[in-house]
Amino acid sequence: MEIGIDSFASAMYGSGTLTGVMAMEQLLERIKLADQVGLDVFGIGEHHKKEFLDSATAVILAAAAAQTGRIRLTSAVTVLSAADPVRVFQSFATLDLISKGRAELVVGRGSSVEAYPLFGFNLDDYDALFREKLDLLLKIRDQEFITWSGRFRPALQNQAVYPRPLQQKIPIWLGVGGTPASFARAGTLGLPLMVAIIGGSTHRFRPLIDLYREAGARAGFKPEQLKVGLHSPGYVAGNNEKAVAEYYPGYAELWTKLGRERGWPPVTKPQFDQLIGPQGVLLVGGPEKAAEKLLAHSESLGGISRFTFQMDNAGLTHQQLMKSIELIGTKMIPLVRAAGG
């Protein structure tokens, strides 16, 4: 199992005096440390909001590529519905050359929809945009010369797309939430699946992941081709008590704020305690608890190939995040690997 971090390049954490320059500098320090201590992957999301600095994902990843040598670098996710697949491919092919073959993409429709009006797209076309653009992106990945036509972009007639990446095929994961059609689509296309589970119990997604694997099998793909990744909030500290004490205040503040915007009730400590319990989604604790819980999550989902923490928007300081990355790399990952994960 690969283990890593996904970041939204948050400018929200710390003392409140953090500038954009400082936040970006610290983010690159965390990616560099993740590479040094043995994490497998680092992902950067895509948002177009004041509190995040990740609107130009490939630019951040290219800067990270110049400071790292081993860790895989991915989007998390690219909002493909609101982007031009040609430019997306060119950006990540360039990243692949800079990183010497370490680029990946996770593409999706986007749970935050601010990109649609920003780039002139209609939310009524939410899924149709994604289907069409995913089709074009996969064709560009697989063929140097493209002949293609669709509704939302001018046609291409025997048009070459450059540069080509170092990897023969840049890995393209399909990022999904809880829509059955999205799981089935990923399986039918034989794409690796990245499941974002941010609340409730992880095991409740097993039927959807079974749907993905069944669709992939019907389409002729082998089980080893149908990779499943899991993205969830979490935080690792020196022990369980320290992790909760450091993580809970910022988590509660963030999700209560989101709740006011979206009609959810405020976060309570009993709710949080349930989420960090054996079946809850949050991986919050010391290295031993985090490793044990991740292995249990993997078993409940029929085996996962990748897990990524999301932890930099819960009010944690740069120093706390750096220490957590160190513990994940030096303590938690060895425990997972020793147990066969």
Secondary structure in CASP SS format (residue, H / E / C, confidence):
PFRMAT SS
TARGET T0000
AUTHOR 0000-0000-0000
METHOD secondary structure of the structure
MODEL  1
M C 1.00
E E 1.00
I E 1.00
G E 1.00
I E 1.00
D E 1.00
S E 1.00
F C 1.00
A C 1.00
S E 1.00
A C 1.00
M C 1.00
Y C 1.00
G C 1.00
S C 1.00
G C 1.00
T C 1.00
L C 1.00
T C 1.00
G H 1.00
V H 1.00
M H 1.00
A H 1.00
M H 1.00
E H 1.00
Q H 1.00
L H 1.00
L H 1.00
E H 1.00
R H 1.00
I H 1.00
K H 1.00
L H 1.00
A H 1.00
D H 1.00
Q H 1.00
V H 1.00
G C 1.00
L C 1.00
D C 1.00
V E 1.00
F E 1.00
G E 1.00
I E 1.00
G C 1.00
E C 1.00
H C 1.00
H C 1.00
K C 1.00
K C 1.00
E C 1.00
F E 1.00
L C 1.00
D C 1.00
S C 1.00
A C 1.00
T H 1.00
A H 1.00
V H 1.00
I H 1.00
L H 1.00
A H 1.00
A H 1.00
A H 1.00
A H 1.00
A C 1.00
Q C 1.00
T C 1.00
G C 1.00
R C 1.00
I C 1.00
R E 1.00
L E 1.00
T E 1.00
S E 1.00
A C 1.00
V C 1.00
T E 1.00
V E 1.00
L H 1.00
S H 1.00
A H 1.00
A C 1.00
D C 1.00
P H 1.00
V H 1.00
R H 1.00
V H 1.00
F H 1.00
Q H 1.00
S H 1.00
F H 1.00
A H 1.00
T H 1.00
L H 1.00
D H 1.00
L H 1.00
I H 1.00
S C 1.00
K C 1.00
G C 1.00
R C 1.00
A E 1.00
E E 1.00
L E 1.00
V E 1.00
V E 1.00
G E 1.00
R C 1.00
G C 1.00
S C 1.00
S C 1.00
V C 1.00
E C 1.00
A H 1.00
Y H 1.00
P H 1.00
L H 1.00
F C 1.00
G C 1.00
F C 1.00
N C 1.00
L H 1.00
D H 1.00
D H 1.00
Y H 1.00
D H 1.00
A H 1.00
L H 1.00
F H 1.00
R H 1.00
E H 1.00
K H 1.00
L H 1.00
D H 1.00
L H 1.00
L H 1.00
L H 1.00
K H 1.00
I H 1.00
R H 1.00
D H 1.00
Q C 1.00
E C 1.00
F E 1.00
I E 1.00
T E 1.00
W E 1.00
S C 1.00
G C 1.00
R C 1.00
F C 1.00
R C 1.00
P C 1.00
A C 1.00
L E 1.00
Q E 1.00
N E 1.00
Q E 1.00
A E 1.00
V C 1.00
Y C 1.00
P C 1.00
R C 1.00
P C 1.00
L C 1.00
Q C 1.00
Q C 1.00
K C 1.00
I C 1.00
P C 1.00
I E 1.00
W E 1.00
L E 1.00
G E 1.00
V E 1.00
G C 1.00
G C 1.00
T C 1.00
P H 1.00
A H 1.00
S H 1.00
F H 1.00
A H 1.00
R H 1.00
A H 1.00
G H 1.00
T H 1.00
L H 1.00
G C 1.00
L C 1.00
P C 1.00
L E 1.00
M E 1.00
V E 1.00
A E 1.00
I C 1.00
I C 1.00
G C 1.00
G C 1.00
S E 1.00
T H 1.00
H H 1.00
R H 1.00
F H 1.00
R H 1.00
P H 1.00
L H 1.00
I H 1.00
D H 1.00
L H 1.00
Y H 1.00
R H 1.00
E H 1.00
A H 1.00
G H 1.00
A H 1.00
R H 1.00
A C 1.00
G C 1.00
F C 1.00
K C 1.00
P H 1.00
E H 1.00
Q H 1.00
L C 1.00
K C 1.00
V E 1.00
G E 1.00
L E 1.00
H E 1.00
S E 1.00
P E 1.00
G E 1.00
Y E 1.00
V E 1.00
A C 1.00
G C 1.00
N C 1.00
N H 1.00
E H 1.00
K H 1.00
A H 1.00
V H 1.00
A H 1.00
E H 1.00
Y H 1.00
Y H 1.00
P H 1.00
G H 1.00
Y H 1.00
A H 1.00
E H 1.00
L H 1.00
W H 1.00
T H 1.00
K H 1.00
L H 1.00
G H 1.00
R H 1.00
E H 1.00
R H 1.00
G C 1.00
W C 1.00
P C 1.00
P C 1.00
V C 1.00
T C 1.00
K H 1.00
P H 1.00
Q H 1.00
F H 1.00
D H 1.00
Q H 1.00
L H 1.00
I C 1.00
G C 1.00
P C 1.00
Q C 1.00
G E 1.00
V C 1.00
L C 1.00
L E 1.00
V E 1.00
G E 1.00
G C 1.00
P H 1.00
E H 1.00
K H 1.00
A H 1.00
A H 1.00
E H 1.00
K H 1.00
L H 1.00
L H 1.00
A H 1.00
H H 1.00
S H 1.00
E H 1.00
S H 1.00
L C 1.00
G C 1.00
G C 1.00
I C 1.00
S C 1.00
R E 1.00
F E 1.00
T E 1.00
F E 1.00
Q E 1.00
M C 1.00
D C 1.00
N C 1.00
A C 1.00
G C 1.00
L C 1.00
T C 1.00
H H 1.00
Q H 1.00
Q H 1.00
L H 1.00
M H 1.00
K H 1.00
S H 1.00
I H 1.00
E H 1.00
L H 1.00
I H 1.00
G H 1.00
T H 1.00
K H 1.00
M H 1.00
I H 1.00
P H 1.00
L H 1.00
V H 1.00
R H 1.00
A H 1.00
A C 1.00
G C 1.00
G C 1.00
END
